[in-house]
Amino acid sequence: MTESTDSVSRIHKRYTLTTFTPSSLYASLAISVVIASVIVAMSSLYYFKSVENLEVAIPSTVAVLVVAQFADFKLLKTDYSKALHISAFGNLLWLVTIIGGLLSEVVFSKSHLSDIYIAEGMLLFASFRVGIYTSVIGTKVKTALAMCLVQPLAMFLTFVPLGQWYPILSDPRSIGFGLVFIFLGTAWTILTDRATGKLSRTHTFLQAYVAALTRNDPVEMETMMEARSQPSTVSTFQILFKTKNKDCRLVLPDVHPGPFHPIGGSNITYLIYKNLNSSAMVMHSVSDHSLNLPSRSQVEQYLASLQQSSTVQMGYNCTKPVTVQVNKARTVGLLFGKVAVLILSLSPHGMEDVPTSIKTELEQYGKNRGFEKVLVVDSHNAMGEEISKLDADDLLKAAKSNLDTLVTKTPMPLEIGFANSDDFDIETDDLGPGKIAIMCMKIGDEKFFLGWADANNMMNGLREEITNHFSKNGYNLLEICTSDTHYKSRNARNKHGYFEFGSLAKADDAKSWFLNLAKRADQNVSAASFELLAQETSVKVMGAKQFDDYSKALDRAMRMTQGFLVVTTAFFFYTMYQA
């Protein structure tokens, strides 16, 4: 595995940290209200030994909380949801401190329960606000320090009895513990902001990422990524099938979808599909995230170039498909004139992107066998880990055997039918806007079908369920390929960060959709010619080094964060003993 591939994998694993935030602002509001109520109730019952004014203290504190949350939203000029998320987590830290104080009384056999734990929780809440304000919202450190106590102090003054204000707040331990927590929060934000080294500040990237993810605003992130991208020439191959009904195409772009929605070329597969009159199956080439387009301007430049493609080869004949299975590895091969198309899959076992070394070796092998061009397609149709050496070797064996067999096949006249789902009622968030399509190829006296889904991978086994359903109905489905789109209609709160096809759509529905499309494509079959179109485009791509730098910077920031968490936690337990 190359360093860049490993870097992308590490970045993806960090994605799970973003799923800790509550799913909606209403959830955060409810959580903060409930926690604030519990803080007031526990403080009154266990620390102040009085519940006389509880019916007033709880609603008053909740009212102050809600007003303070709205004040954060206005003063910080941020999203209201962020103000609520920060409040929910901060109040949770306060509650943990109050509970910790109660437990410390038992664990350390203290003679009385010290009410400075209430002040300590308030100041821990304040230190948390300093770190989040500066890192996520982009507030200056001085401003964050000035505002960090507003919400927790307002709540404190509301539910703590007036006579307890001075004794609690004047206790040297309250002041000392609080200053340490605020110092740690401030030191963390300053040091992690510098963790990126030569890159822009860590927090600047984080804020741009949050803006793209939560506000669908990619401008800042795209500007940063494009500035660090490098000029490159990328190839795009199309097999254009011309029929009397409607032209259609198999498209194999070297650009890779991504890096993530809505940045750059995350939706490139659908844009190509629409650019080619919604009659294209945009396949996943053997490429990786180093070939991501960093911005919309580069995407537009790339799309414009597709209209300038030149014809490399043309003809009317095709061989019947060849399928070769070697252990888990399966390849489907088609030969149009001297242009071979190889579709690689490990389904239902799955794998990550096919390594470029396989593509390079197969292209050279095909050239040695007299093929004009070998187009290698990564079917991307089952979830899996990085491909093992054994599976990679099996894919190569199956693909080479496929090429050896294709040259022995007799070319026959080609007929093509195509159908897309644009007018189908398909509503599911595990498909991109291109949804699905089917191509029917009549070669000799047999018909073969090729399926396509504008999706980021497929649930393991879904491909097999659909092909078995086709077989039972007398249809020969060669393969289903996904586009690997990085488009998302909504955020996926899972470890992948996306919904693979079949994770939301029901298998029975998917089988029905594809079979109905196959019947329509079958009805549209007519004599066809083919043209191999090629285009080389000069664009900026993200490159491998950019991902390596991001990954290393993220690792440094995470190591610092882990260190500060250890120190803060250790000091927290120390305060439990000392108070």
ABEGO torsion letter per residue (X at the ends): XBAAAAAAAAAAAAAAAAAABBABAAAAAAAAAAAAAAAAAAAAAAAAGBAAAAAAAAAAAAAAAAAAAAAAAAAAGBBAAAAAAAAAAAAAAAAAAAAAAAAAAAAAGBABBBAAAAAAAAAAAAAAAAAAAAAAAGBBAAAAAAAAAAAAAAAAAAABBAAAAAAAAABAAAAAAAAAAAAAAAAAAAAAAAAAEABBBAAAAAAAAAAAAAAGBAAAAAAAAAAABBBBBBBBBBBBBBBAABBBBBBBBABBBOABOABEAAAAAAAAAAAAGGABBBBBBBBBAAABBABAAAAAAAAAAAAABBBABBEABBBBBBBBBBEABBBBBBBBEABBBBBBBAOAAEBBBBBAAAAAAAAAAAAAAGBABBBBBBAGABBBBBBBAAAAAAAAAAAAAAAAAAAABBBBBBBBBBBBAAABBBBBAABBAAEBBBBBBBBEABBBBBBBBBBBEBBBGAAAAAAAAAAAAGBBBABBBBAGBABBABBBBBAAGBBBBGAABBAAAAAAAAAAAAAAAAAABBBBBBBBBBBBBBBBBAEAAAAAAAAAAAAAAAAAAAAAAAAAAAAAAAAAAAX
